[in-house]
Amino acid sequence: MNAPKRKTRHPLRDNLRLARQLLGGTLPTRVVKSLETLSNDFHFSLSNGELQFIGGCWYVTHTGLIRLARRKRCSAIHVEVVDSLCDSAASRFVLKATAYPSKNSSGFVGYGDADPSNVSFLVHGAEMRVAETRAVNRALRKAYGIGICSVEEIGSFAQPSQSSSEPKKLPPQPANGNGRGSPKVRDRLCQIIRQHQLDPNLVKSYATDFCSVKALRDATREQVESFVTHLSDWAEKDRNALLCQLNSYLGQKEGAA
């Protein structure tokens, strides 16, 4: 006897609840209506990182588009490099993606470009992959009639952090110990979180990835100091892009920073 199929939970209620938590209290009517449309028409989930709210607007993520394609049983996605528009020496790439929502579809085409000037400094060296993601996103948005831009395509997310001639330095730290529990470093981090109204749990998740450790307590003092400096610079220069990065960790169960 076959087990009964589990009924898929509609994401609208969860999306509205989480949106109020993230954005604080009552949401503007325009924001609510847009979220309702994205939830009802495409079943995008905010908690699964499929939507992000930046600069007063909703954006779909690559994760959301790929999951939508899977739910819709997309037949195929073909990607190719546009050689005539690429310059590998300058790390400039243009890719063309064609999404086939069904076997009989003639395909929906999208182009994606990337170079060091329009991608985050965090992904310098991976411009071809960024261009591929952008191309796939555009093709899928066309294929399924999605009228909002994807996170990976917007300029604010890709804006590189410009390093000054005299980078910011943290106050001198005591030489004893590895410094992970240094009050000055922790105080500086807490100050950044309060000043820019960041979620400490998401900051901790990001710090763990940034330091390439399984648990933040395993990071060295130098790694933690580097992260705090990086977080401060990014928060001051492009808070929206930082929020976008932090929101990608939504749904992960982490302790307080």
N, C-alpha and C positions, 0 to 999 in steps of 0.2 A: 504494500500500500504506500503510495507516494505521500510524502509529507506535504502539508499545505504550504503554499507560498506565503512568505511574510509580506505583509502590506507595507509598501514604501511610505515612510513618513514624509508628509509635505513640509518643506523647509520654511514656509512663510512665518509661522509663529516663532520658530527658533531664531530666524533672521532678525525679526523685529525686536525680540528680547535682547539679543546680543548687540544689535545696533544701538539700542538705548543705553546699554552698559558702556559701550565704547565711546559713544558720542555725548553721553550725558543727558539724561532726562528726556524731555519732549523733543521730538524730531520735527523739522519743517515738513509741511504737507508735501512739497515737491520731492523731498528725499524719501518719504514713506511711499508715495505713489510709484516712484521709480523702483524702489526695492520690491514692492508688490508685483510689478510687471516682471522683473527679473526672476522672482521666486515662482510665480505662477506659470510663466511661459517657458522658462528654461530650467527650473528646479535648481538654480545655483544655491550653494550653501555657504554662508558667511563663515561658519565655524570650521569648515573644511578648507578654508583659504581660497575659495573660488571667486570671491568678491572682495574688493578693498575700497575704502572710502578715502579719497584724496581731494583736497581743495574744494570741498562741497559737492563732489560728484562721485558716483559709483563707477568702478572700473572692474572688468572681468580679468581673471588671471589665466595664464597658460594652463594651469591645472584645471580650472573650471571648463575651459574650452575642450581640452582633451577628454575630460570625463563626459561632457555633453556629447562629443562625437561618439564615444563608446555607447552611451545610452541610446543614441539615435542609430547605432549600428552603421556608422560611416564605412563605406566600402573600401576606401583607400585614400592615402595622402602621399602625393609624389612631390619631392623637393629636388631642385637642381640649381647649380651655381650659374649666375649670369656672368660669364667670363669677361665680356666686353666692358662691364662696369666695375670690375674688381681690380684692386691693386694690393696684392699680398704684401709688398714691401712696406706699404703704409697701413697695413692691417685694416684695409677697407674692403668690405664684402657686400655683395648684393645677391640675394637668393630668391628664387621663384618657387612658390608652393601652389599645388593644385589639389583641392579637396574634392573628393567624389562621394557625396552623401549617399548615392545609390549606384548600383552596377550600371544602370542605363544613363547616368548623369554625364553631361559633357564636361563637367568640372567647373569649379570656382577658383579663380586665380588670385593670389595675393603676393606682393613683393615685400621683402624686408631688407633693410640696409643697416649696417653697423660699422663704426670706426671709433677710434679712441676718443673722438670729440663728442660722441653722442651715446656712450655707454658709461655705466658706473665704473669708477676706478677699481672697484672690487672685482670686476670681470675683465680687466685689461688682459689681453692675450687670448681671450675667448670670443673675439668679435664675430667669427664665422658662426659659432653656435648661437650667439645672440641674434644674428641676422636670420638664421634658420627659424628660431622661435618666433620672431616677429612675422616672418613670411607665413608660417603655419597659422599663427593667430589671425592674420588678416583673411586668409583663405577660409578658415572655419567661420569667422564672423560673417563673411559674405554668404557662405553656404547655408547658414541657419538664421540669417536675417537679424543679427545682433547689432543694434545701432549704437552701442557704446564702445569706446576704445578699450584696448587691453592694457594692463599695467606695464607690460614689457615694452610697449610702443611709445609711452609718453615721455616727453623731454624731462620733466621734473624728476622722474625716477632715474633717468639715465645721466643726469647732470653730474659731471665729475667733480670731485672735491679738489679745489685748487690749493696746492701747498704754498705757503708763504716762504719768504727767504729765511725767516726766523720762526720755525715751528714752535708751537706752544709746548711748554714743558711743565711737568708736575712739580710741586715742591719737592726738595730733596727728601729722600726716604732713609730711614735708619739702615745701617749696613748689616745689622744682625738679623738672622732668619731669612726666609724666602719672601717675606713681605706680603703674603696672600692675605693675612689678617691685619695688615697695617691700617690703623685708624684713619690716617690721612688719605690713603687711596680709597677706602670705603666711604669716607665722608665726602670726598670729591665726587664719587659715583652717585651717592645719594643726592647730592646737590644738583647734579645734572638731571637726574630723574625727576626731582621736584620742580626744577626750573622749567623744564620742557614738557612736564606732565606726561611722562612715559610710564608704561606699565612695567613694574619691576620684574614680574615673572617673565615677560617677553624679553626684557633686557638680559636676564640671566640666561635664557635659552640662546640668545644671539651671542652672548659672551662665550658660552661653551663652544659654539661652532667656530667663532672667531679665533679662539685659542687652540682649537683642534684637540680638545680633551673631552673625556667622557663625563667628567664632573668638574665644576669650576674650581673646586678645592685642589685639583691636580695641576692647575696652571701655575707657572712661575711668576715671580713678581714682575719681571720684565713684560711678560705676556699681558698681565692684568693692567699694568701701566699703559701699555700700547693700546689696549682696548679702550680704556677710559679716555685717552687722548683722542682716539679715533671717534668715539661716540660723541664727545664734546664738539669736535670740529664739524661732524656731519649734522648734529642737531642745530648748530648755529647757522650753517650754510644752507641746509635744505631739510627742514624738519619733516615736510611731507614725504620726501623720499625715505627718510629714516623710519617714519611710521609705517610706510609700505613694507619695508624690510621686516620690521618687528611683527607686523600683522601676519606675516607668512608663518609665524610660529603659533598662531591661534590653534587651539585644540590640543596642544601638547600639555601634559600635566607636569608642571614644574613648580618647585618651591619658590619662596620669596627670594629676591636678590639680596 
